[in-house]
Amino acid sequence: MPVHSTADKRRAFRELHASGCFVIPNPWNVGTARYLQSLGFKALATTSSGYAHAQGYADGEVTRDMVLAHYREMAAVAEIPVNADFEGGFADNPDEVAGNVRLCVETGVAGLSIEDYTGDSNAPLYDFDMAVKRVRAARAAIDKAGGDFVFTARTEGFIHGLPDMDETIRRLKAYADAGADCLYAPGIKTREQIEAVVKAVAPKPINLLMSAASGLTVKDIAEMGVRRISVGGTLARVAMHAFIKSAKEIAEDGTFNRFAGVISNAELNAVFDAGPKSPTT
């Protein structure tokens, strides 16, 4: 049965991290959140890139207030826990990160992630000590807010040109010691990398990003000790890919062949029929 109150969602989200392995797919708007929920997933996670692209921005260009409004909407519509991809906390300074984290907690999400990417391709990761201070500041803000809340700390080297396994593990262990509940190194892919990360931070859970076809199944990943699997912006890119290919066919070829076999309006209406209704006038 789905849970509804913020406290219940947060409690359920923490319990999901206690044992086993679950997939936390990434919707980018209310419709995709409601559809994923209908499939029986037990939690959802926002996607910074999926949301940004749907709003017409590049990933990393949306404002803090935009994403806070997005999280509030997603948390309100979902009957299951929602984790917020809070990027770098929308600040460099640890005190400012803490203040923004407090605002994020207030949206009603069940968890959030903070990453150590600076936004500068020439120096993509925060200095180690600064990165740890930012994690500690986020942890303190969450504790001050009170209640169950899952805090995920991410290190971004593998997706920003610094695929150093030793440094990745060093940072994840430090972030775990600084209070992160869950650890995340997007971009690791091989069995050896995954198992090394799981072992390094055990017993704390690991989130694994699956953003491309790899041959690995949920069962395979669970057997490596991963607790949580997300897909980042990939579902959003799948949708955008189909849209772009179809639009280009019309513009360039004057044909509509890619419309063959698509889901019908009636089928979508059936999925969303129990959703919120427009007010009568």
C-alpha positions in Angstrom: 0.0 0.0 0.0 1.3 3.5 -0.8 2.0 5.9 2.0 0.9 9.5 2.0 2.2 11.7 4.8 5.7 13.2 4.5 6.7 11.5 7.7 5.5 8.1 6.4 7.2 8.6 3.1 10.5 9.4 4.8 10.2 6.4 7.1 9.5 4.1 4.2 12.4 5.6 2.2 14.9 4.9 5.0 13.5 1.4 5.4 14.1 0.7 1.7 17.8 1.3 2.3 18.1 -1.1 5.1 18.2 -4.3 3.1 17.8 -5.7 -0.4 18.0 -3.8 -3.7 15.4 -1.5 -5.2 15.2 0.6 -8.4 14.4 4.3 -8.0 13.5 5.6 -11.5 13.7 9.2 -12.4 10.6 11.0 -13.6 10.9 14.6 -14.8 7.3 15.9 -14.4 4.0 15.0 -12.7 2.8 12.7 -15.5 5.9 10.6 -15.6 5.9 10.4 -11.8 2.4 9.2 -11.7 3.0 6.6 -14.4 6.1 5.2 -12.7 4.2 5.0 -9.5 1.5 3.0 -11.2 4.0 0.4 -12.2 4.7 -0.4 -8.5 8.1 1.3 -8.0 8.5 2.0 -4.3 10.3 5.3 -4.6 11.2 8.0 -7.2 14.0 10.4 -7.8 14.1 13.7 -9.6 16.5 14.2 -12.5 18.3 17.5 -12.9 18.9 17.0 -16.6 15.5 15.6 -17.4 13.8 18.5 -15.6 16.1 21.1 -17.1 15.7 19.9 -20.7 11.9 19.7 -20.3 12.0 23.4 -19.3 14.3 24.3 -22.2 17.5 24.7 -20.2 20.8 22.9 -20.3 21.5 20.7 -17.3 22.9 22.9 -14.5 21.3 26.1 -15.7 18.0 26.0 -13.8 17.7 28.1 -10.6 17.4 27.0 -7.1 13.9 28.4 -6.8 12.8 26.6 -9.9 13.9 23.2 -8.7 12.5 23.8 -5.2 9.1 24.4 -6.8 9.6 21.3 -8.9 10.4 19.2 -5.8 7.4 20.6 -4.0 5.1 19.6 -6.8 6.6 16.1 -7.2 6.5 15.4 -3.5 2.8 16.5 -3.3 1.6 14.3 -6.2 3.6 11.2 -5.3 2.2 8.7 -2.9 5.6 7.2 -2.5 9.0 8.7 -1.4 10.7 11.2 -3.7 14.5 11.8 -3.6 15.7 15.2 -4.8 18.7 15.6 -7.1 19.8 18.8 -5.4 22.9 19.0 -7.6 25.7 20.9 -5.8 23.4 22.5 -3.3 23.2 25.7 -5.5 26.1 27.2 -3.5 29.9 26.8 -3.0 30.1 27.9 0.7 29.2 25.2 3.2 26.9 27.6 5.2 25.0 28.5 2.1 24.7 24.9 1.1 23.2 24.2 4.6 20.7 27.0 4.1 19.6 25.7 0.7 19.4 22.1 2.0 17.0 23.3 4.7 14.8 24.8 2.0 14.9 21.5 0.1 13.9 19.5 3.1 10.9 21.8 3.5 9.5 20.9 0.1 8.4 17.5 1.5 10.9 15.2 -0.4 12.1 12.1 1.5 15.8 12.5 0.7 18.3 14.5 -1.3 21.7 14.2 -2.9 24.6 16.7 -2.9 27.4 16.4 -5.4 31.1 17.6 -5.3 31.1 18.9 -8.9 32.1 22.6 -9.0 30.6 23.4 -12.4 34.1 24.4 -13.7 35.4 21.9 -16.3 39.0 23.1 -15.5 38.7 22.1 -11.8 35.6 19.9 -11.8 35.7 18.7 -8.1 35.8 20.7 -5.0 39.0 20.4 -3.0 38.8 17.4 -0.8 38.6 19.3 2.5 36.0 21.7 1.1 33.9 18.8 -0.3 33.8 17.1 3.1 32.8 20.4 4.8 30.0 20.8 2.4 28.8 17.2 3.2 29.0 18.0 7.0 27.1 21.2 6.5 24.3 19.4 4.6 24.1 16.8 7.3 23.9 19.4 10.1 21.1 21.2 8.3 19.1 17.9 7.8 19.6 17.0 11.5 18.4 20.4 12.6 15.3 20.0 10.5 14.5 16.8 12.4 12.8 13.6 11.3 13.8 10.8 9.1 15.5 11.9 5.9 18.0 10.1 3.7 21.0 12.1 2.7 23.1 10.9 -0.3 26.5 12.2 -1.0 27.9 12.0 -4.6 31.4 12.2 -6.0 31.4 13.1 -9.7 34.9 12.3 -11.0 33.9 9.5 -13.3 31.4 11.7 -15.2 33.6 14.8 -15.3 36.9 13.6 -16.6 38.6 12.3 -13.4 37.9 8.6 -13.4 40.3 7.9 -10.5 39.1 4.9 -8.5 41.3 5.5 -5.5 40.2 9.1 -5.2 36.5 8.1 -5.7 36.7 5.6 -2.8 38.6 8.1 -0.6 35.9 10.7 -1.1 33.0 8.3 -0.6 34.5 7.0 2.7 35.0 10.5 3.9 31.5 11.5 3.0 30.2 8.4 4.8 32.2 9.5 7.9 30.8 13.0 7.5 27.2 11.8 7.8 26.0 10.7 4.4 23.4 7.9 4.7 23.9 6.7 1.1 26.9 7.0 -1.2 26.9 7.5 -5.0 29.6 7.6 -7.7 27.9 8.1 -11.0 29.9 6.7 -13.9 31.3 3.5 -12.4 30.4 0.6 -14.6 32.4 -2.5 -14.2 31.8 -5.3 -11.7 35.2 -4.6 -10.2 34.4 -0.9 -9.7 31.0 -1.5 -8.3 32.0 -4.2 -5.9 35.0 -2.1 -4.7 32.8 0.8 -3.9 30.2 -1.3 -2.1 33.0 -2.9 0.0 34.6 0.5 0.8 31.6 2.1 2.4 29.8 -1.0 3.8 27.5 -1.2 5.7 26.2 2.1 4.2 24.2 1.6 1.0 25.4 2.5 -2.5 23.3 4.0 -5.3 24.3 2.8 -8.8 23.5 4.8 -11.9 22.4 2.7 -14.9 22.3 5.1 -17.8 23.1 2.8 -20.7 22.5 -0.7 -21.9 25.1 -2.8 -20.2 23.8 -6.3 -20.0 23.5 -6.1 -16.2 20.2 -6.9 -14.7 18.7 -5.8 -11.4 19.4 -9.3 -10.1 23.1 -9.0 -11.2 23.5 -5.7 -9.5 21.8 -6.8 -6.3 24.2 -9.7 -6.1 27.1 -7.2 -6.1 25.7 -5.6 -2.9 24.2 -2.5 -4.4 21.2 -1.3 -2.5 19.7 1.3 -4.8 19.6 1.7 -8.6 18.7 4.9 -10.4 18.6 5.8 -14.1 19.3 9.5 -13.9 18.1 11.5 -17.0 18.0 8.4 -19.2 14.2 7.9 -19.3 13.8 11.6 -20.1 16.4 11.2 -22.9 14.5 8.2 -24.3 11.4 10.3 -24.5 13.3 13.3 -26.0 15.0 11.0 -28.5 11.7 9.6 -29.8 10.3 13.2 -30.0 13.4 14.5 -31.9 13.5 11.7 -34.3 9.8 12.0 -35.1 9.9 15.8 -35.5 12.9 15.6 -37.7 11.2 13.0 -39.9 8.3 15.4 -40.4 10.5 18.4 -41.0 13.0 16.7 -43.3 11.1 13.9 -45.1 7.5 15.0 -44.9 6.5 11.6 -43.6 4.9 10.3 -40.3 6.2 6.8 -40.2 7.5 7.0 -36.6 4.0 7.5 -35.4 3.3 3.8 -36.0 2.6 1.8 -32.9 2.6 4.6 -30.4 0.4 4.5 -27.3 -3.1 5.8 -27.9 -4.7 8.8 -26.2 -7.3 6.5 -24.7 -4.6 4.3 -23.1 -3.0 7.3 -21.5 -6.4 8.6 -20.4 -6.9 5.3 -18.7 -3.6 5.6 -16.8 -4.3 9.1 -15.6 -8.1 9.0 -15.1 -7.8 8.9 -11.3 -5.6 12.0 -11.3 -6.3 15.5 -10.2 -9.1 17.2 -12.1 -9.2 20.7 -13.5 -11.5 23.0 -11.5 -14.9 23.7 -13.1 -15.7 27.2 -14.2 
